[in-house]
Amino acid sequence: MSAQAGSLWQPGRSPFPGLVAFDASRAAVFEGRDGDTRRLVERLTGPAGEDGLVVVVGPSGCGKSSLVAAGLGPVLAADPDWLVVAPVVPGELVRAAGATRLLLVVDQAEELLARVGPPVQAQFFALLAAGGGGAGWAARSLF
C-alpha cells in the first residue's frame, strides 16, 4: 500500500529505525501494515470520510506513529487532493519553551479569499476552530 514501495532504497542504509518510529523516508520498507493503512485511507477518503477526523489509538509501542507517518502519510501525499504536513508532537512543543499556545502560520492566506469559494473558506475556518478549542476564538487581522 506504500506510495513509495517501488522507490529505490539507498545501498547500505538499514531499513530498521530501532526504537524510533518509521517515518515517510522509510515508507518503501514499511511492511506488514498494508491492511491497517488501507482501512485508514478508506476512512478518510470514502463516503464516511466527511467527518474530517480519524483518531488512531492503541497501547504505547504498538506502531501507531509508524502506521500514520510511514503508511498513511505517504499514500495520502501521493494524492493531489491532500496536503500532508510533518507530524507535530504537542508535548515537545510545550516542553520546548514552556509554551501553552501554538502559533500556526498560514502563508498566503489571502488565497482563501481570491482562489476558493465560501464553502472552502468555511471548512478551513471550522478546522481551525476545532483545533483551537472551539468556535469561541476568532482570526484577527493586524492590517
TIRO-229560 format. One line per field, with one value per residue (C-alpha): residue in three letters; chain; x, y, z. Coordinates in steps of 0.1 Angstrom, whole numbers, plus 5000, padded with zeros to 4 digits. Last residue first. Layout:
residues N
residuo: c(Ala | ...)
cadena: c(A | ...)
x: c(X | ...)
y: c(Y | ...)
z: c(Z | ...)
end
This chain:
residues 143
residuo: c(Phe | Leu | Ser | Arg | Ala | Ala | Trp | Gly | Ala | Gly | Gly | Gly | Gly | Ala | Ala | Leu | Leu | Ala | Phe | Phe | Gln | Ala | Gln | Val | Pro | Pro | Gly | Val | Arg | Ala | Leu | Leu | Glu | Glu | Ala | Gln | Asp | Val | Val | Leu | Leu | Leu | Arg | Thr | Ala | Gly | Ala | Ala | Arg | Val | Leu | Glu | Gly | Pro | Val | Val | Pro | Ala | Val | Val | Leu | Trp | Asp | Pro | Asp | Ala | Ala | Leu | Val | Pro | Gly | Leu | Gly | Ala | Ala | Val | Leu | Ser | Ser | Lys | Gly | Cys | Gly | Ser | Pro | Gly | Val | Val | Val | Val | Leu | Gly | Asp | Glu | Gly | Ala | Pro | Gly | Thr | Leu | Arg | Glu | Val | Leu | Arg | Arg | Thr | Asp | Gly | Asp | Arg | Gly | Glu | Phe | Val | Ala | Ala | Arg | Ser | Ala | Asp | Phe | Ala | Val | Leu | Gly | Pro | Phe | Pro | Ser | Arg | Gly | Pro | Gln | Trp | Leu | Ser | Gly | Ala | Gln | Ala | Ser | Met)
cadena: c(A | A | A | A | A | A | A | A | A | A | A | A | A | A | A | A | A | A | A | A | A | A | A | A | A | A | A | A | A | A | A | A | A | A | A | A | A | A | A | A | A | A | A | A | A | A | A | A | A | A | A | A | A | A | A | A | A | A | A | A | A | A | A | A | A | A | A | A | A | A | A | A | A | A | A | A | A | A | A | A | A | A | A | A | A | A | A | A | A | A | A | A | A | A | A | A | A | A | A | A | A | A | A | A | A | A | A | A | A | A | A | A | A | A | A | A | A | A | A | A | A | A | A | A | A | A | A | A | A | A | A | A | A | A | A | A | A | A | A | A | A | A | A)
x: c(4963 | 4967 | 4939 | 4925 | 4910 | 4884 | 4882 | 4849 | 4844 | 4861 | 4894 | 4918 | 4918 | 4881 | 4882 | 4909 | 4890 | 4859 | 4879 | 4891 | 4856 | 4840 | 4866 | 4861 | 4823 | 4827 | 4847 | 4884 | 4910 | 4910 | 4896 | 4914 | 4943 | 4948 | 4962 | 4995 | 5013 | 4993 | 5014 | 5001 | 5013 | 5008 | 4999 | 5009 | 5047 | 5072 | 5098 | 5105 | 5083 | 5051 | 5063 | 5076 | 5042 | 5024 | 5042 | 5038 | 5038 | 5051 | 5025 | 5003 | 4983 | 4957 | 4938 | 4970 | 4971 | 5006 | 5007 | 4978 | 4997 | 5029 | 5010 | 4990 | 5019 | 5052 | 5039 | 5005 | 5014 | 5048 | 5032 | 5006 | 5032 | 5021 | 5048 | 5024 | 4989 | 4965 | 4947 | 4944 | 4918 | 4901 | 4888 | 4873 | 4839 | 4833 | 4854 | 4823 | 4819 | 4855 | 4887 | 4895 | 4880 | 4893 | 4928 | 4927 | 4915 | 4942 | 4969 | 4957 | 4956 | 4990 | 5006 | 5031 | 5059 | 5074 | 5104 | 5095 | 5078 | 5112 | 5116 | 5079 | 5087 | 5092 | 5091 | 5123 | 5132 | 5155 | 5150 | 5153 | 5156 | 5194 | 5210 | 5239 | 5225 | 5199 | 5164 | 5149 | 5113 | 5087 | 5070 | 5069 | 5032 | 5030 | 5000)
y: c(5452 | 5432 | 5408 | 5385 | 5351 | 5342 | 5322 | 5309 | 5283 | 5257 | 5247 | 5258 | 5226 | 5228 | 5265 | 5260 | 5232 | 5253 | 5281 | 5259 | 5244 | 5279 | 5291 | 5260 | 5266 | 5304 | 5300 | 5295 | 5314 | 5350 | 5350 | 5319 | 5329 | 5358 | 5333 | 5333 | 5318 | 5301 | 5303 | 5282 | 5296 | 5272 | 5282 | 5269 | 5272 | 5261 | 5267 | 5233 | 5214 | 5227 | 5219 | 5185 | 5176 | 5187 | 5163 | 5175 | 5152 | 5166 | 5181 | 5162 | 5182 | 5160 | 5164 | 5157 | 5121 | 5109 | 5126 | 5105 | 5073 | 5087 | 5098 | 5066 | 5041 | 5057 | 5085 | 5071 | 5035 | 5044 | 5066 | 5040 | 5012 | 4992 | 5008 | 5025 | 5010 | 5019 | 5049 | 5063 | 5091 | 5099 | 5134 | 5151 | 5135 | 5135 | 5104 | 5082 | 5084 | 5071 | 5091 | 5093 | 5060 | 5043 | 5056 | 5043 | 5009 | 5007 | 5015 | 4989 | 4963 | 4973 | 4971 | 4943 | 4963 | 4998 | 4994 | 5019 | 5041 | 5046 | 5083 | 5088 | 5079 | 5047 | 5052 | 5053 | 5023 | 5009 | 5026 | 4993 | 4996 | 4999 | 5021 | 5003 | 5008 | 5035 | 5020 | 5026 | 5036 | 5010 | 5009 | 5047 | 5051 | 5022 | 5000)
z: c(5089 | 5121 | 5113 | 5140 | 5135 | 5160 | 5192 | 5205 | 5177 | 5197 | 5212 | 5186 | 5165 | 5161 | 5153 | 5127 | 5111 | 5110 | 5095 | 5066 | 5060 | 5059 | 5034 | 5013 | 5012 | 5006 | 4974 | 4968 | 4949 | 4960 | 4995 | 5009 | 4987 | 5011 | 5035 | 5015 | 5045 | 5072 | 5104 | 5133 | 5166 | 5194 | 5230 | 5264 | 5259 | 5285 | 5258 | 5242 | 5267 | 5251 | 5215 | 5226 | 5242 | 5211 | 5188 | 5153 | 5123 | 5090 | 5067 | 5042 | 5017 | 5001 | 4968 | 4948 | 4961 | 4966 | 5000 | 5010 | 5005 | 5020 | 5052 | 5058 | 5059 | 5070 | 5093 | 5103 | 5107 | 5122 | 5148 | 5157 | 5159 | 5190 | 5212 | 5236 | 5236 | 5209 | 5193 | 5158 | 5158 | 5125 | 5120 | 5089 | 5095 | 5057 | 5054 | 5056 | 5019 | 5014 | 5015 | 5052 | 5064 | 5032 | 5038 | 5074 | 5063 | 5036 | 5061 | 5085 | 5058 | 5045 | 5080 | 5074 | 5058 | 5060 | 5037 | 5010 | 5036 | 5053 | 5045 | 5054 | 5091 | 5110 | 5147 | 5167 | 5188 | 5161 | 5127 | 5107 | 5069 | 5074 | 5047 | 5030 | 4995 | 4994 | 4987 | 4953 | 4951 | 4941 | 4975 | 4977 | 4979 | 5004 | 5000)
end
